């Protein structure tokens, strides 16, 4: 164990000889996203898929990073101190790293995710969480720009219907599909939970 800016860092590895080269980033899986405030969601299997990913990563001994959004928006279900700020039950146990943030990207949080990943020699990430087209998408794009090899586990994310700028409605399903299309082959490789679990075993 060593320290990064005062933060203890433990190298969790599948074998003692090989450095860790991937981490699971679990983005904003918080109770506040169950609030009617957000509207209709898609992908009811999201949380179960996230639980499978966490279990697979822990079984292998690879790092799991939890990210929590501490919203600064007045009245947000995700505000610090609100019941909705807490993680959902599927996000259980102690992570290798807990990042808190108040913006979309997990790379603009505390502690510094990029510095921690580099210090622990991690170059590959798998991203899951809420919401597909906001914090998960933004984090994947930034990770790709920073040079990480990113697997975006699309069926382990979900989002909500959203009003379009022209006054129409874009469904959550459409948003998730378009997010996958925008990311795949440019910022990340879009994979399924089954794909990601197989790669972690």
PEKATA-V289473 format. One record per pair of residues at least 12 apart in sequence whose ideal C-beta (glycine too) atoms are under 8 Angstrom apart, sorted by the first residue. I is the first residue (numbers start at 1). J is the second residue. If there is no record, write none. Layout:
BEGIN
i/j
I/J
I/J
END
This chain:
BEGIN
i/j
2/119
4/111
4/115
4/116
4/119
5/111
5/112
5/115
7/111
7/116
9/116
9/119
9/120
10/96
11/120
11/121
12/61
12/62
12/63
12/96
13/61
13/62
14/60
14/61
14/62
19/120
19/121
20/62
20/63
20/120
20/121
20/122
21/121
21/122
21/123
21/124
22/62
22/122
22/123
22/124
22/125
22/126
22/200
23/57
23/62
23/63
23/64
23/65
23/96
23/117
23/120
23/122
23/124
23/125
23/126
24/53
24/54
24/57
24/62
24/63
24/64
24/65
24/125
24/126
24/128
25/65
25/67
25/106
25/113
25/125
25/126
25/127
25/128
25/129
25/139
26/50
26/53
26/54
26/64
26/65
26/66
26/67
26/91
26/95
26/128
26/129
27/67
27/106
27/127
27/128
27/129
27/130
27/135
27/136
27/139
28/67
28/68
28/69
28/78
28/129
28/130
28/131
28/135
29/47
29/50
29/66
29/87
29/88
29/90
29/91
29/129
29/130
30/68
30/69
30/78
30/84
30/85
30/86
30/87
30/88
30/130
31/77
31/83
31/84
31/85
31/86
31/87
31/88
32/76
32/77
32/78
32/82
32/83
32/84
32/85
33/77
33/78
33/84
33/88
33/130
33/131
34/84
34/88
35/77
35/84
37/77
38/77
38/160
39/160
39/161
40/160
40/161
40/172
41/158
41/159
41/160
41/172
42/158
42/159
42/160
42/171
42/172
42/173
42/175
42/176
43/155
43/157
43/158
43/172
43/176
44/158
45/155
46/130
46/155
46/156
46/157
46/158
47/88
47/90
48/90
49/128
49/153
49/155
49/156
49/193
50/90
50/91
50/128
50/129
50/156
51/90
52/156
52/193
52/197
53/126
53/128
53/153
53/156
53/193
53/196
53/197
53/200
54/90
54/91
54/92
54/93
56/196
56/197
56/200
56/201
57/126
57/200
58/93
59/200
59/201
60/200
60/201
62/200
63/96
63/97
63/120
63/122
64/95
64/96
65/95
65/96
65/97
65/98
65/99
65/106
65/113
66/87
66/91
66/95
66/97
66/98
66/99
67/98
67/99
67/100
67/101
67/106
67/109
67/113
67/129
67/135
67/139
68/85
68/87
68/98
68/99
68/100
68/101
69/100
69/101
69/102
69/135
70/85
70/100
70/101
70/102
71/85
71/102
72/102
97/111
97/113
97/116
99/111
99/113
104/134
104/135
104/138
104/139
105/135
105/138
105/139
105/142
106/135
106/139
106/142
107/139
107/142
107/143
107/146
114/146
117/148
123/147
123/148
123/149
124/148
124/149
124/150
124/151
125/143
125/148
125/149
125/150
125/151
126/150
126/151
126/152
126/153
126/191
126/196
126/200
127/139
127/140
127/143
127/150
127/151
127/152
127/153
127/188
128/153
128/156
128/157
129/156
129/157
130/157
130/158
130/159
131/157
131/158
131/159
131/160
132/154
132/157
132/158
132/159
132/172
132/175
132/176
132/179
133/159
133/162
133/175
133/176
133/178
133/179
134/159
136/152
136/157
136/179
137/179
137/182
137/183
140/152
140/183
140/187
140/188
141/183
141/187
143/187
143/188
144/183
144/186
144/187
144/188
145/187
149/189
150/187
150/188
150/189
151/188
151/189
151/191
151/195
151/196
151/199
152/180
152/183
152/184
152/187
152/188
152/189
152/190
152/191
153/191
153/192
153/193
153/195
153/196
154/176
154/179
154/180
154/190
154/191
154/192
155/192
155/193
156/193
156/196
157/176
158/172
158/176
159/172
159/175
159/176
159/179
160/172
161/175
162/175
END
